Amino acid sequence: QVHLVESGGGLVQAGGSLRLSCAASGFTFRSYIMSWYRQAPGKERELVADISSIGGSRTYADSVKGRFTISRDNAKNTVYLEMNSLKPEDTAVYYCVRLRGNHWGQGTLVTVSS
């Protein structure tokens, strides 16, 4: 079955960087668009970024454009989210998602201190 496992979250100071990883298994990874969503305390989940199956097309939420970069390695069945210039408002649980079929990882917590 589809399995998505995020890693790389943690506590970082404002202005710092983190790199999230999502290891995928149970499906043909290279055939699917992959996404990162996040949910901040008391807020709804929101799309952060997504990437096409071969990585040629990427979209970002306006709030992270220029600071976050999504990428993928289809040989490793892994999608990444490089997060730079982090702000306290980036604090959230970050989820790796395969929207087709509505598959979500367990999430990884990112906390940005001011």
C-alpha positions as CSV (number, residue, x, y, z in Angstrom):
1,Q,0.0,0.0,0.0
2,V,1.0,3.6,-0.3
3,H,3.4,4.7,2.4
4,L,4.7,8.3,2.9
5,V,7.2,9.0,5.6
6,E,8.4,12.5,6.3
7,S,11.5,13.5,8.2
8,G,13.7,16.5,8.8
9,G,11.4,18.7,11.0
10,G,12.6,20.3,14.1
11,L,13.2,23.6,16.0
12,V,15.0,26.4,14.2
13,Q,15.5,30.1,14.8
14,A,13.9,32.6,12.4
15,G,16.1,33.1,9.4
16,G,17.3,29.5,9.5
17,S,16.9,26.6,7.2
18,L,15.6,23.1,7.2
19,R,15.3,20.4,4.6
20,L,12.3,18.0,4.8
21,S,12.3,14.6,3.1
22,C,9.5,12.3,2.2
23,A,10.3,8.7,1.4
24,A,7.6,7.1,-0.7
25,S,6.8,3.4,-1.2
26,G,4.1,1.1,-2.4
27,F,3.5,2.8,-5.8
28,T,5.2,3.9,-8.9
29,F,6.6,7.2,-7.5
30,R,7.8,8.7,-10.8
31,S,4.2,8.6,-12.2
32,Y,2.6,11.0,-9.6
33,I,2.5,14.6,-8.8
34,M,3.7,15.1,-5.2
35,S,2.8,17.9,-2.8
36,W,3.8,19.4,0.5
37,Y,1.0,20.7,2.7
38,R,1.1,22.3,6.1
39,Q,-1.2,22.9,9.0
40,A,-0.4,25.6,11.6
41,P,-2.1,25.6,15.0
42,G,-5.7,26.7,14.7
43,K,-5.6,27.0,11.0
44,E,-6.7,24.9,8.0
45,R,-4.3,22.8,6.0
46,E,-2.8,24.7,3.1
47,L,-0.8,23.7,0.0
48,V,2.9,24.7,0.3
49,A,4.2,23.4,-3.0
50,D,3.8,20.7,-5.5
51,I,6.0,19.1,-8.2
52,S,5.1,17.3,-11.4
53,S,6.0,13.6,-11.9
54,I,9.3,14.3,-13.6
55,G,10.0,17.5,-11.8
56,G,9.6,19.9,-14.7
57,S,6.8,21.9,-13.2
58,R,6.6,23.3,-9.7
59,T,4.1,25.5,-7.9
60,Y,4.3,27.4,-4.7
61,A,2.1,29.2,-2.2
62,D,2.7,32.9,-2.4
63,S,3.7,32.9,1.2
64,V,6.8,30.7,0.5
65,K,7.8,31.8,-3.0
66,G,11.5,32.6,-3.1
67,R,12.2,30.9,0.2
68,F,11.1,27.3,-0.3
69,T,12.2,24.8,-3.0
70,I,10.5,21.5,-3.8
71,S,12.4,18.8,-5.6
72,R,12.3,15.1,-6.1
73,D,14.6,12.2,-6.8
74,N,12.7,9.5,-8.7
75,A,15.5,7.1,-8.4
76,K,15.2,7.3,-4.6
77,N,11.4,7.6,-4.4
78,T,11.9,10.8,-2.4
79,V,10.5,14.3,-2.5
80,Y,12.2,17.2,-0.7
81,L,11.3,20.6,0.6
82,E,14.2,23.0,1.2
83,M,13.1,25.8,3.4
84,N,15.2,28.9,3.8
85,S,14.7,32.2,5.6
86,L,12.2,30.6,7.9
87,K,9.7,32.8,9.7
88,P,7.7,32.1,12.9
89,E,4.6,32.0,10.7
90,D,6.1,28.9,9.0
91,T,5.6,26.9,12.2
92,A,3.3,24.0,11.3
93,V,3.1,20.3,10.8
94,Y,4.3,19.6,7.3
95,Y,2.7,16.7,5.3
96,C,3.9,14.9,2.3
97,V,0.9,14.2,0.0
98,R,-0.1,12.2,-3.0
99,L,-3.4,13.9,-3.9
100,R,-4.5,11.2,-6.3
101,G,-6.0,8.7,-4.0
102,N,-5.7,11.2,-1.0
103,H,-2.6,9.7,0.6
104,W,-0.9,11.6,3.4
105,G,2.1,11.0,5.5
106,Q,2.0,11.3,9.3
107,G,3.6,14.8,9.2
108,T,6.7,16.3,10.6
109,L,6.6,19.3,13.0
110,V,8.5,22.5,12.1
111,T,8.9,25.1,14.8
112,V,10.4,28.5,14.0
113,S,11.3,30.6,17.0
114,S,11.5,34.3,16.9
